[in-house]
């Protein structure tokens, strides 16, 4: 039966009432604690593999987001302004944030579970080893005392038998009539000595027995209960720590769930932010050409040539402009090439032509015997808009510096963009020129700080750059005027340039000039500003209602909200913009396609 002890939940219930140490029960406790430590190691390995899975998953999500995220050079593409593209980029960014949360899960699992449990496991192993060594020492000490007891017992048994034999021999000798007195005395002394030795062995055996019983009592009631209680406490702490690791396995992911939820909400919001109507309007605004719709094709009457009487002194009945074009339809015309324009210097009029028809209008059906010059002039009036509507020409456009290869609306936008870039460069050069001038003044006043002549090359280069940029500015402004650019853009450039150009300039040779000579561009800007400021308030010609929101971020435009009613000041002139005015007097341009217009009758 098992040894009952006051602590029924202790490992002591495994100890038996045997005199020797219960080695088999000790092995059970040792095996149980070892199995518990192996379970901790197994759980740590499990969490490590889970961490590797999370890290690989996060890495794949990062690579996926990087693969589908637009590069910096691609962010200026027209498609990026569409809400569907912006929503897709938002989804990609949210997935990148989601990957960051998966990385956070992996990091917390590694720090809070793997590393912590591994460190704690090493401490448990060392502590268990110490307790087992103490138990082993106590066992060895008890076994050594028992061996001493057994030796003393055997010695006592041996000496007692020798003493009995010695006593029997002495008694036999004493009864023997033939034995001498000396023999009897010797036998008695021998028996007495053996009895004395046996008595000493008896006393030694009793002492060893008392010592062993004391150590055995100490072993079973003090040493081993204390060691087993320590092992029990160690095992319970291991189980408790392992349970905390189980809970952390779940809490680690619960901790980032709110942020993951926000990422998912961001993806949902990206889907709801897609506005197909606004995308369509953006595409229309980006690709609006500004071309007029083509007119009707004219009837080509080839029967007139059959009934007409030939004459050497007359050119006969001329064809209409489209008749002449019809003969050359097999030829390739470039949409915006200047070669399609016929030079007026090659035309030799035969007589005064009749009253011209309206520009871009259909030619008069009464040709009679009109001269060739009239016909060619009509071609000059009609060819350009006719050819500009041919969208199926196969010849690819040649990119030109004035963007003449683009449609009118797109050309104006590109020219305005180019003007803004030139003004920014001019601003930088002017600022650099001012800085060099100030530095030169400092050097002249304090020669120990530097040589003013060393700045001559930089000042000269800056002056040349300013002159070059001014020339480019004038050139692009001329092209913008030809393209029918809005005055608001010019006014914006005027303020930008005047603010920059009002500073002192430096001569190419490095000498500082106190007066700056205004150039032609400044005169143009000043003239335009005066005209714009002196312009009288125009009476509204109608009203318009906004169908969509318009931010009005560009210079010259005005913002509006959906449903807002504005006064129409100037109609759309074919470029897709209408000038409007608010009740507070604010004026600006808005996209014509964003509003419904009702003009006054």
ABEGO torsion letter per residue (X at the ends): XBBBBABAABAAAABBABABBBAAAAAAAAAAAAAAAAAAAAAAAAAAAAAAAAAAAAAAAAAAAAAABBBAAAAABAAAABAAAAAAAAAAAAAAAAAAAAAAAAAAAAAAAAAAAAAAAAAAAAAAAAAAAAAAAAAAAAAAAAAAAAAAAAAAAAAAAAAAAAAAAAAAAAABAABBAAAAAAAAAAAAAAAAAAAAAAAAAAAAAAAAAAAAAAAAAAAAAAAAAAAAAAAAAAAAAAAAAAAAAAAAAAAAAAAAAAAAAAAAAAAAABBAAAAAAAAAAAABAGBBBBBBBBBBBAAAAAABBBBAABAEBBBBAAAAAAAAAABBBBAABAAABBBAAABBBABBBBBBBBBGBBBBABAEBBBAAAAAAAAAAAAAAAAAABAABABBBBBBAAGAABBAAAAAAAAAAAAAAAAAAAAAAAAAAAAAAAAAAAAAABAAAEBAAAAAAAAAAAAAAAAAAAAAAAAAAAAAAAAGBBAAAAAAAAAAAAAAAABBBBBAAGBBBABBBBBAAAAAAAAAAAAAAABBBBBBAEBBBBABBBAGABBGBBBBBBGBBBBBABBBAGAGBBBBBBAAGBBEBBBAAABBBBBBX
